[in-house]
Amino acid sequence: MKRLSNLLAALVFASLVIFMSCGGGSDDPPPDPLVEVAANLTGTAYAEPSNVQTDGGAADGDWSGFGINFSGNQNGGSYTVSGVPDGFGDVWTNGTWEFGNASGSVITKTHTGSTTSTDMTATIASGSLTLTFDVDEPSARTNGIAGQWTFVFN
């Protein structure tokens, strides 16, 4: 009888060890969604916007030669622009960017030399990028510059 009692105790102990080793899953943290969004944003040089609007209508200036290139990672980075039409430096100039929310749908841009930043709504899908933001800086006094801007790159 003592032998059966010892065997039963050994089985209970072995069962506890087995159940304790069966964890509830991995201790790895979930992937950061900003890593993927940043890879898509910085992995493409965006040139020649297919559509540029201000306040819902056609934008002034010739934006056909405009391009933007983002560099960095999920913690932000910098961007460089080219082909900005004369007089539209309040809309785009080189600067820095960072994500403004946890999903990556908002990018905060800050022009080089500026102390103010602008939140942009960003949509990245299948190599397409849409950026929407407001220009309301005190220096944006030129007709056609102040207002909501939308740039669509395909």
Disulfide bonds with the S-S distance in Angstrom:
none
